[in-house]
Amino acid sequence: MYNPLERLVRYVWRRKPIVLAHHPSCSYYSHHTFELYGAQLCLGCFVVYPVGLVSLSLLSLLYLMFPAVVAVPTVALYAVAGALAAPLLVSKALFEVRDIRWRMLTKALLAVGLAVAALPVIFRPADRLVGAVLFVGFLVPYVGYKGLTALDDCEGCPELADRPNCSGLEFEWE
């Protein structure tokens, strides 16, 4: 049976694997990727982006078709968004969870939360500044955290001193 997604994934994986998984391809980073059709895909990118896009599309349609359903205060939307992001943030901060299903679930919840947080920015012009401030207020510490912890997964790797020239960052190009 013809599967266009499988064909696309295999095609891109053979030619430019870094497009699908920008993490090192070694056992130290295996919890950052999952396998699909023989290709390693970035867990964050391939869960957060599609789920977020679908969620935002569905929430926008709901908002446009039934405005009363989502006519809650903006602060309530941000509270829901925060609650949806909390499992990922708590599991990252307090636990070292490497279970792929849990990581997929928490990243999907984060994506839905980001979509909920985007609603006021899109549909409530008076709340755009608050939304932008909250977004930047979340993004800056998160990016800082990611920067500070970027090499944590490399702990114990015999090639740590060679990074970024380690074998995990060598990508074959066709």
KAVEN-V204523 format. One record per residue. N is the residue number from 1. PSI is psi in radians with two decimals (999 if undefined). D_LAST is the distance of its C-alpha to the last C-alpha in whole Angstrom. Layout:
n=N psi=PSI d_last=D_LAST
n=N psi=PSI d_last=D_LAST
//
This chain:
n=1 psi=2.33 d_last=27
n=2 psi=2.23 d_last=24
n=3 psi=1.80 d_last=23
n=4 psi=-0.59 d_last=21
n=5 psi=-0.77 d_last=20
n=6 psi=-0.77 d_last=19
n=7 psi=-0.75 d_last=16
n=8 psi=-0.82 d_last=15
n=9 psi=-0.83 d_last=15
n=10 psi=-0.70 d_last=13
n=11 psi=-0.87 d_last=11
n=12 psi=-0.71 d_last=10
n=13 psi=-0.67 d_last=10
n=14 psi=-0.60 d_last=7
n=15 psi=-0.79 d_last=5
n=16 psi=1.35 d_last=8
n=17 psi=-0.47 d_last=10
n=18 psi=-0.36 d_last=12
n=19 psi=-0.56 d_last=14
n=20 psi=-0.53 d_last=15
n=21 psi=1.80 d_last=16
n=22 psi=0.13 d_last=17
n=23 psi=2.74 d_last=19
n=24 psi=2.48 d_last=18
n=25 psi=1.14 d_last=17
n=26 psi=2.99 d_last=20
n=27 psi=-0.42 d_last=23
n=28 psi=-0.38 d_last=25
n=29 psi=0.21 d_last=23
n=30 psi=-0.42 d_last=23
n=31 psi=-0.02 d_last=26
n=32 psi=-0.11 d_last=24
n=33 psi=2.86 d_last=22
n=34 psi=2.75 d_last=22
n=35 psi=2.35 d_last=20
n=36 psi=2.06 d_last=20
n=37 psi=0.64 d_last=18
n=38 psi=0.02 d_last=16
n=39 psi=2.56 d_last=15
n=40 psi=2.18 d_last=17
n=41 psi=2.52 d_last=18
n=42 psi=2.15 d_last=20
n=43 psi=-0.79 d_last=24
n=44 psi=-0.90 d_last=25
n=45 psi=-0.74 d_last=23
n=46 psi=0.04 d_last=23
n=47 psi=-0.91 d_last=27
n=48 psi=-0.88 d_last=28
n=49 psi=-0.91 d_last=27
n=50 psi=-0.76 d_last=27
n=51 psi=-0.73 d_last=31
n=52 psi=-0.77 d_last=32
n=53 psi=-0.80 d_last=31
n=54 psi=-0.76 d_last=33
n=55 psi=-0.81 d_last=36
n=56 psi=-0.69 d_last=36
n=57 psi=-0.82 d_last=36
n=58 psi=-0.74 d_last=39
n=59 psi=-0.65 d_last=41
n=60 psi=-0.75 d_last=41
n=61 psi=-0.76 d_last=42
n=62 psi=-0.77 d_last=45
n=63 psi=-0.72 d_last=46
n=64 psi=-0.63 d_last=46
n=65 psi=-0.64 d_last=48
n=66 psi=1.24 d_last=50
n=67 psi=-0.52 d_last=51
n=68 psi=-0.50 d_last=54
n=69 psi=-0.66 d_last=51
n=70 psi=0.40 d_last=49
n=71 psi=0.91 d_last=52
n=72 psi=2.80 d_last=52
n=73 psi=2.60 d_last=53
n=74 psi=-0.69 d_last=50
n=75 psi=-0.55 d_last=50
n=76 psi=-0.69 d_last=50
n=77 psi=-0.74 d_last=47
n=78 psi=-0.59 d_last=46
n=79 psi=-0.74 d_last=47
n=80 psi=-0.77 d_last=45
n=81 psi=-0.77 d_last=42
n=82 psi=-0.71 d_last=43
n=83 psi=-0.64 d_last=44
n=84 psi=-0.54 d_last=41
n=85 psi=-0.39 d_last=39
n=86 psi=-0.76 d_last=41
n=87 psi=-0.70 d_last=40
n=88 psi=-0.81 d_last=36
n=89 psi=-0.74 d_last=38
n=90 psi=-0.76 d_last=41
n=91 psi=-0.56 d_last=38
n=92 psi=-0.72 d_last=36
n=93 psi=-0.64 d_last=39
n=94 psi=-0.43 d_last=41
n=95 psi=2.73 d_last=39
n=96 psi=1.35 d_last=36
n=97 psi=2.17 d_last=35
n=98 psi=0.04 d_last=32
n=99 psi=2.13 d_last=32
n=100 psi=-0.67 d_last=30
n=101 psi=-0.74 d_last=32
n=102 psi=-0.74 d_last=34
n=103 psi=-0.71 d_last=31
n=104 psi=-0.77 d_last=30
n=105 psi=-0.84 d_last=34
n=106 psi=-0.58 d_last=35
n=107 psi=-0.63 d_last=32
n=108 psi=-0.73 d_last=33
n=109 psi=-0.71 d_last=36
n=110 psi=-0.76 d_last=35
n=111 psi=-0.74 d_last=33
n=112 psi=-0.71 d_last=37
n=113 psi=-0.72 d_last=39
n=114 psi=-0.65 d_last=37
n=115 psi=-0.73 d_last=37
n=116 psi=-0.74 d_last=41
n=117 psi=-0.44 d_last=41
n=118 psi=-0.38 d_last=39
n=119 psi=-0.88 d_last=42
n=120 psi=-0.60 d_last=45
n=121 psi=-0.64 d_last=43
n=122 psi=-0.79 d_last=42
n=123 psi=-0.10 d_last=45
n=124 psi=1.51 d_last=48
n=125 psi=-0.60 d_last=48
n=126 psi=-0.34 d_last=51
n=127 psi=0.11 d_last=49
n=128 psi=-0.71 d_last=45
n=129 psi=-0.79 d_last=46
n=130 psi=-0.76 d_last=47
n=131 psi=-0.74 d_last=44
n=132 psi=-0.72 d_last=42
n=133 psi=-0.77 d_last=44
n=134 psi=-0.72 d_last=43
n=135 psi=-0.87 d_last=39
n=136 psi=-0.67 d_last=39
n=137 psi=-0.48 d_last=42
n=138 psi=-0.73 d_last=39
n=139 psi=-0.78 d_last=36
n=140 psi=-0.89 d_last=37
n=141 psi=-0.62 d_last=38
n=142 psi=-0.80 d_last=35
n=143 psi=-0.69 d_last=33
n=144 psi=-0.77 d_last=35
n=145 psi=-0.80 d_last=35
n=146 psi=-0.69 d_last=31
n=147 psi=-0.72 d_last=31
n=148 psi=-0.49 d_last=34
n=149 psi=0.16 d_last=32
n=150 psi=-0.62 d_last=28
n=151 psi=0.04 d_last=28
n=152 psi=-0.65 d_last=31
n=153 psi=-0.27 d_last=28
n=154 psi=-0.12 d_last=27
n=155 psi=2.27 d_last=31
n=156 psi=-0.11 d_last=31
n=157 psi=2.28 d_last=28
n=158 psi=-0.28 d_last=28
n=159 psi=0.22 d_last=25
n=160 psi=-0.72 d_last=27
n=161 psi=-0.40 d_last=28
n=162 psi=-0.15 d_last=25
n=163 psi=2.32 d_last=23
n=164 psi=0.23 d_last=21
n=165 psi=0.50 d_last=20
n=166 psi=2.89 d_last=20
n=167 psi=-0.44 d_last=17
n=168 psi=-0.33 d_last=18
n=169 psi=0.21 d_last=16
n=170 psi=2.11 d_last=13
n=171 psi=2.29 d_last=10
n=172 psi=2.30 d_last=7
n=173 psi=2.36 d_last=4
n=174 psi=999 d_last=0
//
